[in-house]
Amino acid sequence: MVYFISILLLVGVIAIVVLNHPAFGANPKGKRLERIKQSKQFTNGKLNFPGKPIVVAEGKDMLKFFQLFFKKVQDRIPSNPIKTVNPNFIENSSEEIEFTWFGHSSYLIQIEGKNILVDPVFSERTSPFEFMGPKAFNGTNFINIDDFPKLDIILITHDHYDHLDYLVIKKLKDKVTTFVTSLGVGAHLEKWGVASEKIIELDWHEEAKVGDFQFTALPARHFTGRGLTNRFSTLWSAFALKTTSKNLFLGGDSGYGEHFKEIGEQYGPFDLTFMETGQYNKLWYDIHSMPEDAVKAHIDLKGKIMMPVHWAKFPLAYHPWIEPIERVKQKAQELNVTYITPQLGEKVQLNKELPKKEWWRSL
């Protein structure tokens, strides 16, 4: 009996230590929580998509959801290291768009002398712990955070681990002037030491000016949560970024829907769209876009050039790792959509020759 009680106590202590790991962040409270409750997206005690509530995969078919974990997929992980380019962070003072993609949904936009880092995730795993969780493909962790120039803005679309990296925020927080993010996500940032005056949180269709740039949070069909009990507690968004001469769509995660066409009508056209194209499954259709739908969404947005993201770094779904870009390529060619395929670390300059090399085939 004594041993049994001791084991229970030990398990309890371990659980408390684990669940209090700082990577889990913090739940919104106080004025932040009150603001969330005033949102049009807040209903039945949580945030959701008005008119058509979001259903996550396990809410549709529990058996099929758990069967995914035992599914074997050939070439889900590259057999060789991903080839990358040594990044060039030289300042861009022109009005032309320059950006560098680091894999998955992390990229640095440089325009008009400003540096904007989007969803920076450079840890080895998309997990609260460094010893477990989906591991980055070999070769993709090529970024030295200390090499980044001064960052004017970090933009976080939502709080999932493949978009919000605790260790990265801790390392960069003093190097960044402003954080722009979705409603409620600031609770995590403040817990990790980001000063509250640096944080701008936006509800859908809310706008904020940062210097000459205008950010607008836009609807998406997804969800949030970093722990076991806080799903739908913070908002998830895409963002429109309007500079003095350009208009960009910075997509987060989203299932396909009419909201893309509505965004295109209200905020488009867009010179460049960053579109989620990987880590999908038929069960996840409501919260992640299939590659063909990402191309259609780009058209709905009235986009000119499409940059496929959310692939080439983490095995978060059960499909071959190159399948997303191959399916995007096929659909984009069918619909006459201009898309680009830079290598990780390659600087893209939209006023020059666009990168179209199929680098993933040579691994």
Contacts in CASP RR format, 6 or more apart in sequence:
PFRMAT RR
TARGET T0000
AUTHOR 0000-0000-0000
METHOD contacts of the structure
MODEL  1
MVYFISILLLVGVIAIVVLNHPAFGANPKGKRLERIKQSKQFTNGKLNFP
GKPIVVAEGKDMLKFFQLFFKKVQDRIPSNPIKTVNPNFIENSSEEIEFT
WFGHSSYLIQIEGKNILVDPVFSERTSPFEFMGPKAFNGTNFINIDDFPK
LDIILITHDHYDHLDYLVIKKLKDKVTTFVTSLGVGAHLEKWGVASEKII
ELDWHEEAKVGDFQFTALPARHFTGRGLTNRFSTLWSAFALKTTSKNLFL
GGDSGYGEHFKEIGEQYGPFDLTFMETGQYNKLWYDIHSMPEDAVKAHID
LKGKIMMPVHWAKFPLAYHPWIEPIERVKQKAQELNVTYITPQLGEKVQL
NKELPKKEWWRSL
21 128 0 8 1.000
21 129 0 8 1.000
22 166 0 8 1.000
22 191 0 8 1.000
22 192 0 8 1.000
23 128 0 8 1.000
23 129 0 8 1.000
23 166 0 8 1.000
23 167 0 8 1.000
23 226 0 8 1.000
24 128 0 8 1.000
24 226 0 8 1.000
24 227 0 8 1.000
25 166 0 8 1.000
25 187 0 8 1.000
25 188 0 8 1.000
25 191 0 8 1.000
25 192 0 8 1.000
25 226 0 8 1.000
26 187 0 8 1.000
26 188 0 8 1.000
26 190 0 8 1.000
26 191 0 8 1.000
27 33 0 8 1.000
27 187 0 8 1.000
27 230 0 8 1.000
27 233 0 8 1.000
28 36 0 8 1.000
28 184 0 8 1.000
28 186 0 8 1.000
28 187 0 8 1.000
28 233 0 8 1.000
28 234 0 8 1.000
29 187 0 8 1.000
32 184 0 8 1.000
32 186 0 8 1.000
32 187 0 8 1.000
32 201 0 8 1.000
35 183 0 8 1.000
35 184 0 8 1.000
35 201 0 8 1.000
35 203 0 8 1.000
36 42 0 8 1.000
36 47 0 8 1.000
36 183 0 8 1.000
36 184 0 8 1.000
36 233 0 8 1.000
36 234 0 8 1.000
36 235 0 8 1.000
37 45 0 8 1.000
39 47 0 8 1.000
39 183 0 8 1.000
39 203 0 8 1.000
39 235 0 8 1.000
40 50 0 8 1.000
40 203 0 8 1.000
40 204 0 8 1.000
41 47 0 8 1.000
41 48 0 8 1.000
41 49 0 8 1.000
41 50 0 8 1.000
41 183 0 8 1.000
41 203 0 8 1.000
41 204 0 8 1.000
41 235 0 8 1.000
42 48 0 8 1.000
43 50 0 8 1.000
46 231 0 8 1.000
46 232 0 8 1.000
46 233 0 8 1.000
47 183 0 8 1.000
47 224 0 8 1.000
47 232 0 8 1.000
47 233 0 8 1.000
47 234 0 8 1.000
47 235 0 8 1.000
48 54 0 8 1.000
48 232 0 8 1.000
49 219 0 8 1.000
49 221 0 8 1.000
52 221 0 8 1.000
54 221 0 8 1.000
54 222 0 8 1.000
54 223 0 8 1.000
54 286 0 8 1.000
54 287 0 8 1.000
55 286 0 8 1.000
56 223 0 8 1.000
56 231 0 8 1.000
56 286 0 8 1.000
56 287 0 8 1.000
57 65 0 8 1.000
57 281 0 8 1.000
57 283 0 8 1.000
57 284 0 8 1.000
57 287 0 8 1.000
58 65 0 8 1.000
58 66 0 8 1.000
59 65 0 8 1.000
60 283 0 8 1.000
61 283 0 8 1.000
64 283 0 8 1.000
65 283 0 8 1.000
68 281 0 8 1.000
68 283 0 8 1.000
68 318 0 8 1.000
71 318 0 8 1.000
73 318 0 8 1.000
73 319 0 8 1.000
73 320 0 8 1.000
74 320 0 8 1.000
75 320 0 8 1.000
75 321 0 8 1.000
75 322 0 8 1.000
76 315 0 8 1.000
76 318 0 8 1.000
76 319 0 8 1.000
76 320 0 8 1.000
76 321 0 8 1.000
77 137 0 8 1.000
77 315 0 8 1.000
77 321 0 8 1.000
78 137 0 8 1.000
78 138 0 8 1.000
78 321 0 8 1.000
78 363 0 8 1.000
79 363 0 8 1.000
80 138 0 8 1.000
80 363 0 8 1.000
81 137 0 8 1.000
81 138 0 8 1.000
81 139 0 8 1.000
81 363 0 8 1.000
82 137 0 8 1.000
82 138 0 8 1.000
82 139 0 8 1.000
82 140 0 8 1.000
82 312 0 8 1.000
82 313 0 8 1.000
82 344 0 8 1.000
82 363 0 8 1.000
83 343 0 8 1.000
83 359 0 8 1.000
83 362 0 8 1.000
83 363 0 8 1.000
84 139 0 8 1.000
84 140 0 8 1.000
84 142 0 8 1.000
84 343 0 8 1.000
84 344 0 8 1.000
84 345 0 8 1.000
85 343 0 8 1.000
85 344 0 8 1.000
85 345 0 8 1.000
85 346 0 8 1.000
85 347 0 8 1.000
86 142 0 8 1.000
86 345 0 8 1.000
87 100 0 8 1.000
87 102 0 8 1.000
87 108 0 8 1.000
87 143 0 8 1.000
87 147 0 8 1.000
87 345 0 8 1.000
87 347 0 8 1.000
88 100 0 8 1.000
88 347 0 8 1.000
89 100 0 8 1.000
89 108 0 8 1.000
89 110 0 8 1.000
89 115 0 8 1.000
89 147 0 8 1.000
89 148 0 8 1.000
89 149 0 8 1.000
91 110 0 8 1.000
91 113 0 8 1.000
91 115 0 8 1.000
91 149 0 8 1.000
92 98 0 8 1.000
92 110 0 8 1.000
92 111 0 8 1.000
92 112 0 8 1.000
92 113 0 8 1.000
93 112 0 8 1.000
93 113 0 8 1.000
94 111 0 8 1.000
94 112 0 8 1.000
95 111 0 8 1.000
95 112 0 8 1.000
95 243 0 8 1.000
95 244 0 8 1.000
95 245 0 8 1.000
95 246 0 8 1.000
96 111 0 8 1.000
96 349 0 8 1.000
96 350 0 8 1.000
96 351 0 8 1.000
97 109 0 8 1.000
97 111 0 8 1.000
97 246 0 8 1.000
97 248 0 8 1.000
97 271 0 8 1.000
97 272 0 8 1.000
97 348 0 8 1.000
97 349 0 8 1.000
97 350 0 8 1.000
98 109 0 8 1.000
98 110 0 8 1.000
98 111 0 8 1.000
98 347 0 8 1.000
98 348 0 8 1.000
98 349 0 8 1.000
98 350 0 8 1.000
99 107 0 8 1.000
99 108 0 8 1.000
99 109 0 8 1.000
99 110 0 8 1.000
99 272 0 8 1.000
99 307 0 8 1.000
99 347 0 8 1.000
99 348 0 8 1.000
100 107 0 8 1.000
100 108 0 8 1.000
100 110 0 8 1.000
100 345 0 8 1.000
100 346 0 8 1.000
100 347 0 8 1.000
100 348 0 8 1.000
101 107 0 8 1.000
101 307 0 8 1.000
101 309 0 8 1.000
101 342 0 8 1.000
101 344 0 8 1.000
101 345 0 8 1.000
101 346 0 8 1.000
101 348 0 8 1.000
102 108 0 8 1.000
102 120 0 8 1.000
102 122 0 8 1.000
102 140 0 8 1.000
102 143 0 8 1.000
102 313 0 8 1.000
102 344 0 8 1.000
102 345 0 8 1.000
103 140 0 8 1.000
103 309 0 8 1.000
103 311 0 8 1.000
103 312 0 8 1.000
103 313 0 8 1.000
103 344 0 8 1.000
104 119 0 8 1.000
104 121 0 8 1.000
104 162 0 8 1.000
104 309 0 8 1.000
104 310 0 8 1.000
104 311 0 8 1.000
104 312 0 8 1.000
104 313 0 8 1.000
104 314 0 8 1.000
105 118 0 8 1.000
105 119 0 8 1.000
105 121 0 8 1.000
105 157 0 8 1.000
105 162 0 8 1.000
105 163 0 8 1.000
105 252 0 8 1.000
105 253 0 8 1.000
105 274 0 8 1.000
105 276 0 8 1.000
105 309 0 8 1.000
105 310 0 8 1.000
106 117 0 8 1.000
106 118 0 8 1.000
106 119 0 8 1.000
106 120 0 8 1.000
106 121 0 8 1.000
106 122 0 8 1.000
107 117 0 8 1.000
107 118 0 8 1.000
107 119 0 8 1.000
107 274 0 8 1.000
107 309 0 8 1.000
108 115 0 8 1.000
108 116 0 8 1.000
108 117 0 8 1.000
108 118 0 8 1.000
108 148 0 8 1.000
109 115 0 8 1.000
109 116 0 8 1.000
109 117 0 8 1.000
109 118 0 8 1.000
109 241 0 8 1.000
109 248 0 8 1.000
110 116 0 8 1.000
111 243 0 8 1.000
111 246 0 8 1.000
112 212 0 8 1.000
112 243 0 8 1.000
112 244 0 8 1.000
114 152 0 8 1.000
114 153 0 8 1.000
114 213 0 8 1.000
115 148 0 8 1.000
115 149 0 8 1.000
115 150 0 8 1.000
115 151 0 8 1.000
115 152 0 8 1.000
115 153 0 8 1.000
116 151 0 8 1.000
116 152 0 8 1.000
116 153 0 8 1.000
116 154 0 8 1.000
116 155 0 8 1.000
116 213 0 8 1.000
116 241 0 8 1.000
117 148 0 8 1.000
117 151 0 8 1.000
117 153 0 8 1.000
117 154 0 8 1.000
117 155 0 8 1.000
117 172 0 8 1.000
117 176 0 8 1.000
118 154 0 8 1.000
118 155 0 8 1.000
118 157 0 8 1.000
118 250 0 8 1.000
118 274 0 8 1.000
119 155 0 8 1.000
119 156 0 8 1.000
119 157 0 8 1.000
119 163 0 8 1.000
119 164 0 8 1.000
119 252 0 8 1.000
120 154 0 8 1.000
120 165 0 8 1.000
120 168 0 8 1.000
120 172 0 8 1.000
121 161 0 8 1.000
121 162 0 8 1.000
121 163 0 8 1.000
121 164 0 8 1.000
121 165 0 8 1.000
121 168 0 8 1.000
122 141 0 8 1.000
122 143 0 8 1.000
122 145 0 8 1.000
122 165 0 8 1.000
122 167 0 8 1.000
122 168 0 8 1.000
123 130 0 8 1.000
123 136 0 8 1.000
123 165 0 8 1.000
123 166 0 8 1.000
123 167 0 8 1.000
123 168 0 8 1.000
124 130 0 8 1.000
124 135 0 8 1.000
124 136 0 8 1.000
124 141 0 8 1.000
125 131 0 8 1.000
125 132 0 8 1.000
125 133 0 8 1.000
125 134 0 8 1.000
125 135 0 8 1.000
125 136 0 8 1.000
126 133 0 8 1.000
126 134 0 8 1.000
126 160 0 8 1.000
126 161 0 8 1.000
126 162 0 8 1.000
126 314 0 8 1.000
126 316 0 8 1.000
127 133 0 8 1.000
127 134 0 8 1.000
127 161 0 8 1.000
128 161 0 8 1.000
128 166 0 8 1.000
128 226 0 8 1.000
128 227 0 8 1.000
134 162 0 8 1.000
134 314 0 8 1.000
134 315 0 8 1.000
134 316 0 8 1.000
135 314 0 8 1.000
135 315 0 8 1.000
136 313 0 8 1.000
136 314 0 8 1.000
137 312 0 8 1.000
137 313 0 8 1.000
137 314 0 8 1.000
137 315 0 8 1.000
137 321 0 8 1.000
140 312 0 8 1.000
140 313 0 8 1.000
140 344 0 8 1.000
142 344 0 8 1.000
142 345 0 8 1.000
145 168 0 8 1.000
145 171 0 8 1.000
145 172 0 8 1.000
148 172 0 8 1.000
148 175 0 8 1.000
150 175 0 8 1.000
150 177 0 8 1.000
151 172 0 8 1.000
151 175 0 8 1.000
151 176 0 8 1.000
151 177 0 8 1.000
152 176 0 8 1.000
152 177 0 8 1.000
152 178 0 8 1.000
152 210 0 8 1.000
153 176 0 8 1.000
153 177 0 8 1.000
153 178 0 8 1.000
153 179 0 8 1.000
153 180 0 8 1.000
153 210 0 8 1.000
153 213 0 8 1.000
154 169 0 8 1.000
154 172 0 8 1.000
154 176 0 8 1.000
154 178 0 8 1.000
154 179 0 8 1.000
154 180 0 8 1.000
155 179 0 8 1.000
155 180 0 8 1.000
155 181 0 8 1.000
155 215 0 8 1.000
155 239 0 8 1.000
155 241 0 8 1.000
155 250 0 8 1.000
156 163 0 8 1.000
156 164 0 8 1.000
156 179 0 8 1.000
156 180 0 8 1.000
156 181 0 8 1.000
156 182 0 8 1.000
156 185 0 8 1.000
156 189 0 8 1.000
157 163 0 8 1.000
157 181 0 8 1.000
157 182 0 8 1.000
157 220 0 8 1.000
157 236 0 8 1.000
157 237 0 8 1.000
157 238 0 8 1.000
157 239 0 8 1.000
157 250 0 8 1.000
157 251 0 8 1.000
157 252 0 8 1.000
157 253 0 8 1.000
158 164 0 8 1.000
158 182 0 8 1.000
158 185 0 8 1.000
158 222 0 8 1.000
158 224 0 8 1.000
158 234 0 8 1.000
158 235 0 8 1.000
158 236 0 8 1.000
158 237 0 8 1.000
158 252 0 8 1.000
158 253 0 8 1.000
159 182 0 8 1.000
159 185 0 8 1.000
159 188 0 8 1.000
159 224 0 8 1.000
159 225 0 8 1.000
159 226 0 8 1.000
159 234 0 8 1.000
159 236 0 8 1.000
160 224 0 8 1.000
160 225 0 8 1.000
160 226 0 8 1.000
160 253 0 8 1.000
161 226 0 8 1.000
162 279 0 8 1.000
162 314 0 8 1.000
162 316 0 8 1.000
163 252 0 8 1.000
163 253 0 8 1.000
164 185 0 8 1.000
164 188 0 8 1.000
164 226 0 8 1.000
166 188 0 8 1.000
166 192 0 8 1.000
169 188 0 8 1.000
169 189 0 8 1.000
169 192 0 8 1.000
169 194 0 8 1.000
170 192 0 8 1.000
170 193 0 8 1.000
173 189 0 8 1.000
173 192 0 8 1.000
173 193 0 8 1.000
173 194 0 8 1.000
176 198 0 8 1.000
177 198 0 8 1.000
178 198 0 8 1.000
178 199 0 8 1.000
178 200 0 8 1.000
178 210 0 8 1.000
179 186 0 8 1.000
179 189 0 8 1.000
179 194 0 8 1.000
179 198 0 8 1.000
179 199 0 8 1.000
179 200 0 8 1.000
180 200 0 8 1.000
180 202 0 8 1.000
180 208 0 8 1.000
180 210 0 8 1.000
180 215 0 8 1.000
180 239 0 8 1.000
181 189 0 8 1.000
181 199 0 8 1.000
181 200 0 8 1.000
181 201 0 8 1.000
181 202 0 8 1.000
182 201 0 8 1.000
182 202 0 8 1.000
182 217 0 8 1.000
182 224 0 8 1.000
182 234 0 8 1.000
182 235 0 8 1.000
182 236 0 8 1.000
182 237 0 8 1.000
183 201 0 8 1.000
183 202 0 8 1.000
183 203 0 8 1.000
183 217 0 8 1.000
183 234 0 8 1.000
183 235 0 8 1.000
184 201 0 8 1.000
184 233 0 8 1.000
184 234 0 8 1.000
184 235 0 8 1.000
185 201 0 8 1.000
185 224 0 8 1.000
185 234 0 8 1.000
185 235 0 8 1.000
186 194 0 8 1.000
186 199 0 8 1.000
186 201 0 8 1.000
186 234 0 8 1.000
187 234 0 8 1.000
188 226 0 8 1.000
188 234 0 8 1.000
189 199 0 8 1.000
190 196 0 8 1.000
190 199 0 8 1.000
200 208 0 8 1.000
200 210 0 8 1.000
200 215 0 8 1.000
202 208 0 8 1.000
202 215 0 8 1.000
202 216 0 8 1.000
202 217 0 8 1.000
202 237 0 8 1.000
202 239 0 8 1.000
203 217 0 8 1.000
203 235 0 8 1.000
204 217 0 8 1.000
204 218 0 8 1.000
204 219 0 8 1.000
204 235 0 8 1.000
204 237 0 8 1.000
205 216 0 8 1.000
205 217 0 8 1.000
205 218 0 8 1.000
205 219 0 8 1.000
206 216 0 8 1.000
206 217 0 8 1.000
207 214 0 8 1.000
207 215 0 8 1.000
207 216 0 8 1.000
208 214 0 8 1.000
208 215 0 8 1.000
209 215 0 8 1.000
212 243 0 8 1.000
212 244 0 8 1.000
213 241 0 8 1.000
213 242 0 8 1.000
213 243 0 8 1.000
214 240 0 8 1.000
214 241 0 8 1.000
214 242 0 8 1.000
215 239 0 8 1.000
215 240 0 8 1.000
215 241 0 8 1.000
215 242 0 8 1.000
216 239 0 8 1.000
216 240 0 8 1.000
216 242 0 8 1.000
216 267 0 8 1.000
217 235 0 8 1.000
217 237 0 8 1.000
217 238 0 8 1.000
217 239 0 8 1.000
218 237 0 8 1.000
218 238 0 8 1.000
218 239 0 8 1.000
218 240 0 8 1.000
218 249 0 8 1.000
218 259 0 8 1.000
218 263 0 8 1.000
218 267 0 8 1.000
219 237 0 8 1.000
219 238 0 8 1.000
219 259 0 8 1.000
219 262 0 8 1.000
219 263 0 8 1.000
220 236 0 8 1.000
220 237 0 8 1.000
220 238 0 8 1.000
220 251 0 8 1.000
220 252 0 8 1.000
220 253 0 8 1.000
220 254 0 8 1.000
220 255 0 8 1.000
220 259 0 8 1.000
221 254 0 8 1.000
221 255 0 8 1.000
221 256 0 8 1.000
221 257 0 8 1.000
221 259 0 8 1.000
221 286 0 8 1.000
221 287 0 8 1.000
222 236 0 8 1.000
222 252 0 8 1.000
222 253 0 8 1.000
222 254 0 8 1.000
222 255 0 8 1.000
222 287 0 8 1.000
222 288 0 8 1.000
223 231 0 8 1.000
223 232 0 8 1.000
223 236 0 8 1.000
223 287 0 8 1.000
224 230 0 8 1.000
224 231 0 8 1.000
224 232 0 8 1.000
224 233 0 8 1.000
224 234 0 8 1.000
224 235 0 8 1.000
224 236 0 8 1.000
225 231 0 8 1.000
225 232 0 8 1.000
225 233 0 8 1.000
225 234 0 8 1.000
236 252 0 8 1.000
236 253 0 8 1.000
236 254 0 8 1.000
237 252 0 8 1.000
238 249 0 8 1.000
238 250 0 8 1.000
238 251 0 8 1.000
238 252 0 8 1.000
238 254 0 8 1.000
238 263 0 8 1.000
239 249 0 8 1.000
239 250 0 8 1.000
239 251 0 8 1.000
240 247 0 8 1.000
240 248 0 8 1.000
240 249 0 8 1.000
240 250 0 8 1.000
240 263 0 8 1.000
240 267 0 8 1.000
240 268 0 8 1.000
240 270 0 8 1.000
241 247 0 8 1.000
241 248 0 8 1.000
241 249 0 8 1.000
241 250 0 8 1.000
242 248 0 8 1.000
246 271 0 8 1.000
246 272 0 8 1.000
247 267 0 8 1.000
247 268 0 8 1.000
247 269 0 8 1.000
247 270 0 8 1.000
247 271 0 8 1.000
248 270 0 8 1.000
248 271 0 8 1.000
248 272 0 8 1.000
248 273 0 8 1.000
248 274 0 8 1.000
249 263 0 8 1.000
249 267 0 8 1.000
249 268 0 8 1.000
249 270 0 8 1.000
249 272 0 8 1.000
249 273 0 8 1.000
249 274 0 8 1.000
249 275 0 8 1.000
249 301 0 8 1.000
249 303 0 8 1.000
250 274 0 8 1.000
251 273 0 8 1.000
251 274 0 8 1.000
251 275 0 8 1.000
251 276 0 8 1.000
251 309 0 8 1.000
252 274 0 8 1.000
252 276 0 8 1.000
252 310 0 8 1.000
253 276 0 8 1.000
253 287 0 8 1.000
253 288 0 8 1.000
253 310 0 8 1.000
254 276 0 8 1.000
254 287 0 8 1.000
254 288 0 8 1.000
254 289 0 8 1.000
254 297 0 8 1.000
255 285 0 8 1.000
255 286 0 8 1.000
255 287 0 8 1.000
255 288 0 8 1.000
255 289 0 8 1.000
255 293 0 8 1.000
256 285 0 8 1.000
256 289 0 8 1.000
256 290 0 8 1.000
256 293 0 8 1.000
256 294 0 8 1.000
256 296 0 8 1.000
256 297 0 8 1.000
257 297 0 8 1.000
260 296 0 8 1.000
260 297 0 8 1.000
260 300 0 8 1.000
260 301 0 8 1.000
261 300 0 8 1.000
263 300 0 8 1.000
263 301 0 8 1.000
264 270 0 8 1.000
264 300 0 8 1.000
264 301 0 8 1.000
264 302 0 8 1.000
268 301 0 8 1.000
268 302 0 8 1.000
268 303 0 8 1.000
269 301 0 8 1.000
269 302 0 8 1.000
269 303 0 8 1.000
269 304 0 8 1.000
270 301 0 8 1.000
270 302 0 8 1.000
270 303 0 8 1.000
270 304 0 8 1.000
271 303 0 8 1.000
271 304 0 8 1.000
271 305 0 8 1.000
271 350 0 8 1.000
272 303 0 8 1.000
272 304 0 8 1.000
272 305 0 8 1.000
272 306 0 8 1.000
272 307 0 8 1.000
272 350 0 8 1.000
273 298 0 8 1.000
273 301 0 8 1.000
273 303 0 8 1.000
273 305 0 8 1.000
273 306 0 8 1.000
273 307 0 8 1.000
274 307 0 8 1.000
274 309 0 8 1.000
275 289 0 8 1.000
275 294 0 8 1.000
275 295 0 8 1.000
275 297 0 8 1.000
275 298 0 8 1.000
275 306 0 8 1.000
275 307 0 8 1.000
275 308 0 8 1.000
275 309 0 8 1.000
276 288 0 8 1.000
276 289 0 8 1.000
276 294 0 8 1.000
276 309 0 8 1.000
276 310 0 8 1.000
277 289 0 8 1.000
277 291 0 8 1.000
277 294 0 8 1.000
277 308 0 8 1.000
277 309 0 8 1.000
277 310 0 8 1.000
277 311 0 8 1.000
277 324 0 8 1.000
277 325 0 8 1.000
277 327 0 8 1.000
277 328 0 8 1.000
278 288 0 8 1.000
278 289 0 8 1.000
278 291 0 8 1.000
278 308 0 8 1.000
278 310 0 8 1.000
278 311 0 8 1.000
278 317 0 8 1.000
278 319 0 8 1.000
278 324 0 8 1.000
279 288 0 8 1.000
279 310 0 8 1.000
279 311 0 8 1.000
279 314 0 8 1.000
279 316 0 8 1.000
279 317 0 8 1.000
279 324 0 8 1.000
280 288 0 8 1.000
280 289 0 8 1.000
280 290 0 8 1.000
280 291 0 8 1.000
280 317 0 8 1.000
280 319 0 8 1.000
280 324 0 8 1.000
281 288 0 8 1.000
281 317 0 8 1.000
281 318 0 8 1.000
281 319 0 8 1.000
284 317 0 8 1.000
288 317 0 8 1.000
289 297 0 8 1.000
290 327 0 8 1.000
291 308 0 8 1.000
291 323 0 8 1.000
291 324 0 8 1.000
291 325 0 8 1.000
291 327 0 8 1.000
291 328 0 8 1.000
291 331 0 8 1.000
292 327 0 8 1.000
292 328 0 8 1.000
292 331 0 8 1.000
294 306 0 8 1.000
294 308 0 8 1.000
294 328 0 8 1.000
295 306 0 8 1.000
295 328 0 8 1.000
295 331 0 8 1.000
295 332 0 8 1.000
295 335 0 8 1.000
295 337 0 8 1.000
295 339 0 8 1.000
296 331 0 8 1.000
296 335 0 8 1.000
298 306 0 8 1.000
298 337 0 8 1.000
299 335 0 8 1.000
299 337 0 8 1.000
304 338 0 8 1.000
305 338 0 8 1.000
305 339 0 8 1.000
305 340 0 8 1.000
305 350 0 8 1.000
305 354 0 8 1.000
306 328 0 8 1.000
306 332 0 8 1.000
306 337 0 8 1.000
306 338 0 8 1.000
306 339 0 8 1.000
306 340 0 8 1.000
307 339 0 8 1.000
307 340 0 8 1.000
307 342 0 8 1.000
307 348 0 8 1.000
308 324 0 8 1.000
308 325 0 8 1.000
308 328 0 8 1.000
308 339 0 8 1.000
308 341 0 8 1.000
310 324 0 8 1.000
311 321 0 8 1.000
311 324 0 8 1.000
311 325 0 8 1.000
312 321 0 8 1.000
312 325 0 8 1.000
312 344 0 8 1.000
312 360 0 8 1.000
313 344 0 8 1.000
315 321 0 8 1.000
322 360 0 8 1.000
322 361 0 8 1.000
325 341 0 8 1.000
325 360 0 8 1.000
328 339 0 8 1.000
329 339 0 8 1.000
329 341 0 8 1.000
329 358 0 8 1.000
331 337 0 8 1.000
332 338 0 8 1.000
332 339 0 8 1.000
338 354 0 8 1.000
340 348 0 8 1.000
340 354 0 8 1.000
340 355 0 8 1.000
340 356 0 8 1.000
341 355 0 8 1.000
341 356 0 8 1.000
341 357 0 8 1.000
341 358 0 8 1.000
341 359 0 8 1.000
342 348 0 8 1.000
342 355 0 8 1.000
343 355 0 8 1.000
343 357 0 8 1.000
343 359 0 8 1.000
346 355 0 8 1.000
348 354 0 8 1.000
348 355 0 8 1.000
END
